[in-house]
């Protein structure tokens, strides 16, 4: 009996070690490509997929399939945004030196990492409530060499104060977005920018919409990115232009 119990404890400990430390070895090393200028129109700067191996790992690992929300899956399930869409969102928000970037429900902090690579003068905060993904995010920022720019916070995004943000990225379901409406509007009133993945904000008018081909479900699937600025506060009629992806 004792032998069987000891084996069980050993097996659980081994799973914990694998879950905690395997990403350190699986995460690919980032190429030293220099820091892109936000004004650079070279699409390759923003859409270079150097994260493919990491994406494959995150999609295929079951332990990352549950939501990190204190209220279960009602904020958003963890679905890693394809790097092409992340790069497009960074460009769409015109992230630049001096920006304070927040990522709500950060997962593995990929928006913050991309934003930090734009300029060493960009400061980022990744908010995530799932402790395993907080650890993953910290590993990812170290691998990207931006750990001094990206603060990974283990917190409930519904309760966290992100009023200092100049840019906010999020991929959340409509219900929590409505809950955050006043905080998001406050960012815009101070001249900030918001980019929402997939879901449109019902309480604001998008000033631009970009369609990206992504692989959330299968090849050929497309997703919209919605940009909001201070102009979005004027009315809620959605007449936002589509931005070409070509």
N, C-alpha and C positions, 0 to 999 in steps of 0.2 A: 504493500500500500504506500509506504513511504517512498519507495523507489519510483512508483508511478507519479506521485505528487511532485517529486523532485524533477522528473522529466517534464512535467507540465509547466512548472515554474521556469525551467531552463528554456523551454520552447517560447513562452511568453516574453521572456527577457531578450531572446534572440530576435523575435519579431520587432520589439521596440527598438533595438539597436539598428536593425536594417531600415526601419521606417525613419529613424532620426538621422542616420549618417549616410545612407546610400546616395541621396541627392548630391552630396559633396563631391562624389566621384563621377556621377552620371552627368551632372551639369557641364555643358561644354565650355571650354575656355573662349572668352570673347576676343575677337581679333582687335588689334590696336589700329583702328581706322581713323583716329583723330576725332575731334568733336565737330559735328556738322553745324553749319551756320543756318539759322532758321530761315534766312532769306534765300538760301540756296535752292534753286529749282530742280536740281538733280534728283529725280524720283528715287534713284537707287540709294541715296543717303537715308531715306526714310522707310524704304520697303525691303531692305536687305535682311533676309531671314537667316540670321546666324543662330537662331534659337530652336531650330527644328528638332534637334535631339531632345532638348528639354521639353518641348511641347508634346512630343510623342510619349515621353515618360509620364508627364502629368495627366494626359488623356487615359493612359493605360493602367494607371495605378488606382485601384479601387478605394484606397484609404483617403483619397482626396475628393470622393464623389459627394460627400455630404456637405450641407450648408454650415457656415461658420457663424450663423446668427443665433442670438439668444432665444429667438422665437422660431427655431427650426428653419424650414425651407422657405419661409414667407418673405425674407429679404431677397434672396437669390440663391439658387444652387451654384456650386462652383463649376463654371464652364470656362476654361482658359480662352481668352480672346486671341485669335490668331495674330501673329506678329505683324502681318501686313496691315490688319485693321488698327493695331496699336500705333504703328508708324503713321498711318493716315490721320489718326486722331491727334497725335502730337503736332503734326503739320497743320491740321485744321485749326487747332487752338492757338497756333502761332506762339508756342512756348519759346521764351527768350530769357536772356540773362536778367536776373533780378526777380524772376517769378517765384512764387511759393505755390507749389503744386501739391494737391491732395488727391489721393486715390481712395475712394470709399468702397469697402469690401474688396481689399486689395488682392486677395488670393496669394499669388507669388510676386506681387509688386512690379509686374512687368511695365505698367504705365509709368510708374515712378522711375524705374531704371532707364527707360527710353528717354524720359524727360530730362533726367540728370545728365545724360550723355550729350544733350544739346549744348550745354555750357556748364563750366564749373561753378558758375554763379547762380545756378538754379537750385533751390532747396525744396526737398520733397518730403511728404509725410504719407506713409502707407498705413491705413487703418484696417485691421483685420481682427475678427473675434475668435477665429479658430487657431488654437495654440500651435498645432502642427504646421499650419501654413505660415504662421508668424516666423517659426524657425526656418522654414523653407525660404521665406522672403529675405531673411537675414543672410542666409547662405548665398542667395542669388545676388544680393547687393555686393557682397564681398567678391564674388566671382567676377562681377562686372566692374569692380574697382570704384564703386560709387558709394561705399558704405558711409563715407564722411558727409555725403549730400542727402542720403535717404534715411529718414528715421522711420523705423517700423514699430507701430504701436499696437499692442494687444488691447483692444477696447471695443465697445459697442458703438458702431457708427451713428446710431440713432441718438445717442446721448453725448457724443463727442463734439467739442467746440472747434469747428474749422473756419471760424470767422476771419482768420488772417489770410486765407487762401486767395490767390489771384487766378488760379486755374484749378478746376475740379473735374476729375474723370470718374465715371461710375457706370457699372453694368448691373442695374438693380431692377426688380420687378415694380410695376406701377404703384402698388400699395405703399411700400416704404418710401417711394419717391414723393408721393403725396404727403406723407408724414414729415418729410424733410423740406417741404415747399418753402416755408418761411426762411429757413437757413440758406437754401439755395438762392432765393430771391435777394437775400441780404448780400451775398457775394456779388451778384450782378449790380446792385445799387452802388457798390464801391468800385465798379469798373472791371470786375472779374469776368472770366469766361467759364462756361460749363460745356462739357461734351458727354452726351449720354449714348451708350451703346444699345442698339436694338429698340429700346422703348422710348417713345416720345413723352415729353412732359406735358400733361394735360393743362397745367396752369400757366404755361409760358408759350410764346411763339418762337419757334426755331428760326434763326436768321439764315441758316444754311443746312442742307442735308447732303450727305455724301454716301453713295452706295459702294460697298466693297464686296468683292467675291471672297467668301470665307468657307471654311470646311467644318463648321460646328457639327453638322449632321452628315453631309456628303459633299463631294466635289460639285461645284456649280451653285451651291447655296449662297445667297446674297444677304447682306445685312446692312442696315442703315445706321449712320452716325449722325447725331443731331447736335448742332452748335447753337449755344445761347449766349447772348451778350446783353449789355444794358438796354439795347434796342428791343429785346424780347419782352421788356416790362410794359411796353406801350399798349399792346393788346394781345389777345390770344388767338387771333386769326392766323392760321398756318398757311402762309404763302411763301415759304422758304424755297429758294432755288436749289436745284440739284447741282452739286459740284462734280464735274467730270472726273473719272478715275483714270482716264487715259493721259 
